[in-house]
């Protein structure tokens, strides 16, 4: 409901804070697709711990202990940012 309300207002910037954290994988994928479609032509900030939520983002900023630990695309961060790699590896291992 909160996501729908945000999109109805047609803002230039949208911020989603753990918007899909309580959803199962199938529903998360549907919501993520809707967010991707609605985000076209606007700035969208996704705050998330789930790798599946952020994997295809244009720019990922990794925070660790209140500081920026890395910034870039998934492929680059996986190679160069140990905190990001640990997060991804942990989530992939639990699937």
N, C-alpha and C positions, 0 to 999 in steps of 0.2 A: 504494500500500500504506500509506504514511504517513497519507494522508487517511482511509482506512478505519479504521485503528487509532485515530485521534483521535476519530472519530465513534462508534465502538463503546463508548468510555468514557463517552459522553453528558455531556460537560462543560458547565458554564454559560458558559464563555468558550472560544473557539477562536481560535488565531492561525495564519494561513497565511502563510508567508514565501516569496514567489515560487513558490507551489504549482503553477502551470501554465506556468511560464516555458519549460520544455523540450518542451512539447507542441505539436503542430500545431493549427491553428485549429479543426478539426472536433472533435478530442478535447478541446481546451480548453473548447469550448462545452458538451460533455456534462458535464465535470467541474464547470464553473461552475454549471450547472443543478443538479447534485447538491449542491454546496456551498450554493447558495441555499435549496434545500429543507431541508437539514440544519440550516441556520442559524436557521430559524424558532424564535422563543422563546428565543434565546440571543444573547449578544454575540459578534460575529465580527469579527476584525481581519484585513484582507487587506493584505499588504505586496506591492506590485506596481509594475512599470514599464509594463506593458501597459495601454493605454487600455481595451481590450475587457474586461479583468478587473475594472476599477473603475467603469466608466461608470455603472452603475445602483446604486451604493452609496448608502446613506442619507446618509452623511457622508464626504467625501474630505478628507484632510489632505495638503497638498502641502509637501514638504520640499525646500529648496534650500540647499546648503552648511551642513547641520546645523541649519537654522532653519526654522520654519514660515513658508512663503511665502503660504499661503492655506488656507482651510477652507470647505467648503460642498458643495453639489450640483454636478454636472457643468455644468449650464447657467450657473449663477452664476459658477463658477470660470473657465469658458471666457471669459466677458465681463470678469472683474475680475482675473485672476491670470496675468500674462504667462508665468511658467514653465510653468504647466499648459497654457496655450494653445499654447506652443511644442511641448510633448510631444505633445499631441493632433495638431496640424498635421503634425508630423514623421511620426507613425505612420500617419496617414491618407494622406499623400503617398506612402508606401512600399508601400501596398497595391496 
